[in-house]
């Protein structure tokens, strides 16, 4: 229970500091200076390209198709088990939930990005990071759905992959100067508040997968 509590408290504190332009935002400025220095000290187009590629993994494509595909795959593999259909609405509802969580917050906080350009009329702000939320929630829910129908080893691999993708997207956004660090941190916290209860609400991993198939995905 400590994990969602910590995530909720951190999200509230960061949001308060963003709204009040508080001293915690100094962390963002310090990290950005460090990243800018790293860019100058180690000019490498390959690393910069990698940062952009990682950032793009948080776009609606590919994240949402991966989520929906995982839901369909989990339903198909669990078709002989009870509630085999459950992954399909969970995946679809998750895809619709992400913008409902992110877009209103962006409009309310209206935070300028790292480049400092003022927001134009009707433009959403940068806080929280939509790409980070999309990646962390989409890949995280995909891993949770697949964990119901694969063996423990494959479930661990899918969970590790979701974590690495989430971290990679966040790192890519900060490295590429697309987002402040706290934009990313807030979205990670938001994702925890979605994934934690979902992980406990979904049927336990393994049971549906063993009924649907005797082997796990490799």
PADO-818283 format. One record per residue (C-alpha): residue number from 1; x, y, z. Coordinates in pm, whole numbers, plus 50000, padded with zeros to 5 digits. Layout:
BEGIN
<atom kefi="NUM" x="X" y="Y" z="Z"/>
...
REM end
This chain:
BEGIN
<atom kefi="1" x="50000" y="50000" z="50000"/>
<atom kefi="2" x="50299" y="50229" z="50046"/>
<atom kefi="3" x="50367" y="50253" z="49672"/>
<atom kefi="4" x="50041" y="50423" z="49567"/>
<atom kefi="5" x="50050" y="50647" z="49876"/>
<atom kefi="6" x="50400" y="50767" z="49792"/>
<atom kefi="7" x="50300" y="50816" z="49428"/>
<atom kefi="8" x="49991" y="51017" z="49527"/>
<atom kefi="9" x="50183" y="51236" z="49772"/>
<atom kefi="10" x="50461" y="51300" z="49522"/>
<atom kefi="11" x="50209" y="51384" z="49251"/>
<atom kefi="12" x="50032" y="51633" z="49478"/>
<atom kefi="13" x="50359" y="51797" z="49586"/>
<atom kefi="14" x="50494" y="51828" z="49233"/>
<atom kefi="15" x="50163" y="51960" z="49102"/>
<atom kefi="16" x="50151" y="52218" z="49381"/>
<atom kefi="17" x="50504" y="52331" z="49301"/>
<atom kefi="18" x="50429" y="52358" z="48930"/>
<atom kefi="19" x="50113" y="52561" z="48999"/>
<atom kefi="20" x="50293" y="52789" z="49247"/>
<atom kefi="21" x="50622" y="52809" z="49054"/>
<atom kefi="22" x="50782" y="52681" z="49373"/>
<atom kefi="23" x="51146" y="52611" z="49460"/>
<atom kefi="24" x="51118" y="52244" z="49364"/>
<atom kefi="25" x="51121" y="52354" z="49002"/>
<atom kefi="26" x="51489" y="52429" z="49057"/>
<atom kefi="27" x="51538" y="52054" z="49014"/>
<atom kefi="28" x="51404" y="52085" z="48660"/>
<atom kefi="29" x="51638" y="52370" z="48578"/>
<atom kefi="30" x="51939" y="52190" z="48728"/>
<atom kefi="31" x="51867" y="51872" z="48536"/>
<atom kefi="32" x="51820" y="52065" z="48213"/>
<atom kefi="33" x="52153" y="52242" z="48260"/>
<atom kefi="34" x="52323" y="51908" z="48324"/>
<atom kefi="35" x="52165" y="51761" z="48010"/>
<atom kefi="36" x="52268" y="52065" z="47803"/>
<atom kefi="37" x="52623" y="52029" z="47935"/>
<atom kefi="38" x="52624" y="51662" z="47845"/>
<atom kefi="39" x="52510" y="51750" z="47494"/>
<atom kefi="40" x="52801" y="51993" z="47461"/>
<atom kefi="41" x="53061" y="51765" z="47615"/>
<atom kefi="42" x="52958" y="51455" z="47421"/>
<atom kefi="43" x="52816" y="51570" z="47087"/>
<atom kefi="44" x="52681" y="51250" z="46936"/>
<atom kefi="45" x="52408" y="51244" z="46675"/>
<atom kefi="46" x="52349" y="50873" z="46742"/>
<atom kefi="47" x="52264" y="50941" z="47107"/>
<atom kefi="48" x="52041" y="51231" z="47007"/>
<atom kefi="49" x="51863" y="51011" z="46755"/>
<atom kefi="50" x="51818" y="50744" z="47021"/>
<atom kefi="51" x="51660" y="51005" z="47247"/>
<atom kefi="52" x="51409" y="51092" z="46976"/>
<atom kefi="53" x="51332" y="50726" z="46907"/>
<atom kefi="54" x="51272" y="50658" z="47276"/>
<atom kefi="55" x="51049" y="50965" z="47298"/>
<atom kefi="56" x="50843" y="50846" z="47003"/>
<atom kefi="57" x="50770" y="50517" z="47182"/>
<atom kefi="58" x="50539" y="50723" z="47402"/>
<atom kefi="59" x="50327" y="50840" z="47109"/>
<atom kefi="60" x="49976" y="50707" z="47055"/>
<atom kefi="61" x="50135" y="50496" z="46783"/>
<atom kefi="62" x="50289" y="50254" z="46877"/>
<atom kefi="63" x="50175" y="50255" z="47243"/>
<atom kefi="64" x="49796" y="50226" z="47194"/>
<atom kefi="65" x="49815" y="49957" z="46922"/>
<atom kefi="66" x="50048" y="49756" z="47149"/>
<atom kefi="67" x="49796" y="49789" z="47432"/>
<atom kefi="68" x="49502" y="49680" z="47215"/>
<atom kefi="69" x="49702" y="49396" z="47063"/>
<atom kefi="70" x="49796" y="49273" z="47411"/>
<atom kefi="71" x="49430" y="49283" z="47511"/>
<atom kefi="72" x="49329" y="49082" z="47205"/>
<atom kefi="73" x="49612" y="48832" z="47257"/>
<atom kefi="74" x="49527" y="48788" z="47625"/>
<atom kefi="75" x="49160" y="48729" z="47539"/>
<atom kefi="76" x="49248" y="48478" z="47268"/>
<atom kefi="77" x="49489" y="48281" z="47487"/>
<atom kefi="78" x="49245" y="48282" z="47778"/>
<atom kefi="79" x="48942" y="48188" z="47566"/>
<atom kefi="80" x="48888" y="47860" z="47756"/>
<atom kefi="81" x="48906" y="48026" z="48096"/>
<atom kefi="82" x="48650" y="48228" z="48286"/>
<atom kefi="83" x="48627" y="48598" z="48202"/>
<atom kefi="84" x="48831" y="48535" z="47887"/>
<atom kefi="85" x="48680" y="48850" z="47731"/>
<atom kefi="86" x="48794" y="49081" z="48014"/>
<atom kefi="87" x="49123" y="49203" z="47856"/>
<atom kefi="88" x="48939" y="49352" z="47557"/>
<atom kefi="89" x="48731" y="49613" z="47744"/>
<atom kefi="90" x="49018" y="49678" z="47986"/>
<atom kefi="91" x="49251" y="49762" z="47697"/>
<atom kefi="92" x="48989" y="49975" z="47521"/>
<atom kefi="93" x="48891" y="50163" z="47837"/>
<atom kefi="94" x="49257" y="50225" z="47920"/>
<atom kefi="95" x="49316" y="50374" z="47576"/>
<atom kefi="96" x="49027" y="50614" z="47636"/>
<atom kefi="97" x="49128" y="50690" z="47993"/>
<atom kefi="98" x="49476" y="50823" z="47916"/>
<atom kefi="99" x="49371" y="51149" z="47745"/>
<atom kefi="100" x="49102" y="51202" z="48009"/>
<atom kefi="101" x="49372" y="51199" z="48275"/>
<atom kefi="102" x="49631" y="51405" z="48091"/>
<atom kefi="103" x="49461" y="51663" z="47871"/>
<atom kefi="104" x="49260" y="51845" z="48142"/>
<atom kefi="105" x="49572" y="51868" z="48361"/>
<atom kefi="106" x="49772" y="52012" z="48073"/>
<atom kefi="107" x="49504" y="52274" z="48017"/>
<atom kefi="108" x="49479" y="52365" z="48386"/>
<atom kefi="109" x="49850" y="52392" z="48463"/>
<atom kefi="110" x="49941" y="52542" z="48123"/>
<atom kefi="111" x="50311" y="52497" z="48193"/>
<atom kefi="112" x="50555" y="52615" z="47925"/>
<atom kefi="113" x="50809" y="52365" z="47798"/>
<atom kefi="114" x="51185" y="52366" z="47852"/>
<atom kefi="115" x="51242" y="52594" z="47554"/>
<atom kefi="116" x="51043" y="52864" z="47732"/>
<atom kefi="117" x="50815" y="52955" z="47443"/>
<atom kefi="118" x="50484" y="53100" z="47568"/>
<atom kefi="119" x="50173" y="52896" z="47504"/>
<atom kefi="120" x="49956" y="53005" z="47216"/>
<atom kefi="121" x="49579" y="53035" z="47240"/>
<atom kefi="122" x="49422" y="52692" z="47281"/>
<atom kefi="123" x="49758" y="52519" z="47326"/>
<atom kefi="124" x="49794" y="52264" z="47604"/>
<atom kefi="125" x="50079" y="52291" z="47850"/>
<atom kefi="126" x="50362" y="52048" z="47908"/>
<atom kefi="127" x="50259" y="51924" z="48253"/>
<atom kefi="128" x="50217" y="51632" z="48293"/>
<atom kefi="129" x="50396" y="51455" z="48011"/>
<atom kefi="130" x="50145" y="51294" z="47777"/>
<atom kefi="131" x="50404" y="51072" z="47611"/>
<atom kefi="132" x="50524" y="50941" z="47947"/>
<atom kefi="133" x="50170" y="50872" z="48067"/>
<atom kefi="134" x="50077" y="50705" z="47738"/>
<atom kefi="135" x="50385" y="50482" z="47745"/>
<atom kefi="136" x="50376" y="50389" z="48113"/>
<atom kefi="137" x="50004" y="50317" z="48129"/>
<atom kefi="138" x="49975" y="50149" z="47788"/>
<atom kefi="139" x="50277" y="49922" z="47821"/>
<atom kefi="140" x="50205" y="49863" z="48189"/>
<atom kefi="141" x="49846" y="49755" z="48130"/>
<atom kefi="142" x="49957" y="49543" z="47834"/>
<atom kefi="143" x="50202" y="49362" z="48064"/>
<atom kefi="144" x="49932" y="49311" z="48329"/>
<atom kefi="145" x="49690" y="49163" z="48074"/>
<atom kefi="146" x="49950" y="48930" z="47929"/>
<atom kefi="147" x="50053" y="48821" z="48279"/>
<atom kefi="148" x="49711" y="48657" z="48316"/>
<atom kefi="149" x="49770" y="48415" z="48030"/>
<atom kefi="150" x="50143" y="48342" z="48023"/>
<atom kefi="151" x="50378" y="48164" z="48257"/>
<atom kefi="152" x="50561" y="48338" z="48543"/>
<atom kefi="153" x="50884" y="48377" z="48348"/>
<atom kefi="154" x="50715" y="48544" z="48051"/>
<atom kefi="155" x="50513" y="48762" z="48290"/>
<atom kefi="156" x="50833" y="48885" z="48453"/>
<atom kefi="157" x="50988" y="48961" z="48115"/>
<atom kefi="158" x="50682" y="49156" z="48001"/>
<atom kefi="159" x="50678" y="49354" z="48326"/>
<atom kefi="160" x="51049" y="49431" z="48295"/>
<atom kefi="161" x="50997" y="49537" z="47933"/>
<atom kefi="162" x="50717" y="49773" z="48033"/>
<atom kefi="163" x="50933" y="49930" z="48304"/>
<atom kefi="164" x="51229" y="49975" z="48070"/>
<atom kefi="165" x="51011" y="50130" z="47800"/>
<atom kefi="166" x="50860" y="50372" z="48052"/>
<atom kefi="167" x="51200" y="50476" z="48181"/>
<atom kefi="168" x="51336" y="50499" z="47827"/>
<atom kefi="169" x="51057" y="50726" z="47709"/>
<atom kefi="170" x="51102" y="50955" z="48009"/>
<atom kefi="171" x="51478" y="50968" z="47962"/>
<atom kefi="172" x="51439" y="51034" z="47590"/>
<atom kefi="173" x="51198" y="51322" z="47651"/>
<atom kefi="174" x="51431" y="51489" z="47902"/>
<atom kefi="175" x="51743" y="51429" z="47692"/>
<atom kefi="176" x="51574" y="51567" z="47380"/>
<atom kefi="177" x="51456" y="51878" z="47570"/>
<atom kefi="178" x="51094" y="51793" z="47500"/>
<atom kefi="179" x="50992" y="51791" z="47868"/>
<atom kefi="180" x="51101" y="51896" z="48212"/>
<atom kefi="181" x="51197" y="51613" z="48447"/>
<atom kefi="182" x="50904" y="51683" z="48680"/>
<atom kefi="183" x="50661" y="51655" z="48388"/>
<atom kefi="184" x="50786" y="51301" z="48345"/>
<atom kefi="185" x="50789" y="51219" z="48717"/>
<atom kefi="186" x="50428" y="51335" z="48753"/>
<atom kefi="187" x="50317" y="51104" z="48474"/>
<atom kefi="188" x="50500" y="50811" z="48629"/>
<atom kefi="189" x="50314" y="50879" z="48955"/>
<atom kefi="190" x="49985" y="50907" z="48768"/>
<atom kefi="191" x="50052" y="50575" z="48598"/>
<atom kefi="192" x="50123" y="50405" z="48932"/>
<atom kefi="193" x="49782" y="50519" z="49057"/>
<atom kefi="194" x="49625" y="50348" z="48755"/>
<atom kefi="195" x="49834" y="50033" z="48744"/>
<atom kefi="196" x="49843" y="49953" z="49116"/>
<atom kefi="197" x="49468" y="49900" z="49167"/>
<atom kefi="198" x="49430" y="49736" z="48826"/>
<atom kefi="199" x="49697" y="49481" z="48912"/>
<atom kefi="200" x="49498" y="49386" z="49222"/>
<atom kefi="201" x="49160" y="49387" z="49053"/>
<atom kefi="202" x="49251" y="49162" z="48760"/>
<atom kefi="203" x="49243" y="48785" z="48823"/>
<atom kefi="204" x="49571" y="48645" z="48947"/>
<atom kefi="205" x="49831" y="48566" z="48679"/>
<atom kefi="206" x="49869" y="48207" z="48570"/>
<atom kefi="207" x="49528" y="48051" z="48627"/>
<atom kefi="208" x="49373" y="48161" z="48299"/>
<atom kefi="209" x="49693" y="48098" z="48109"/>
<atom kefi="210" x="49725" y="47736" z="48230"/>
<atom kefi="211" x="49367" y="47662" z="48131"/>
<atom kefi="212" x="49410" y="47824" z="47793"/>
<atom kefi="213" x="49745" y="47675" z="47708"/>
<atom kefi="214" x="49998" y="47445" z="47858"/>
<atom kefi="215" x="50293" y="47657" z="47755"/>
<atom kefi="216" x="50391" y="48016" z="47808"/>
<atom kefi="217" x="50488" y="48278" z="47554"/>
<atom kefi="218" x="50862" y="48289" z="47508"/>
REM end
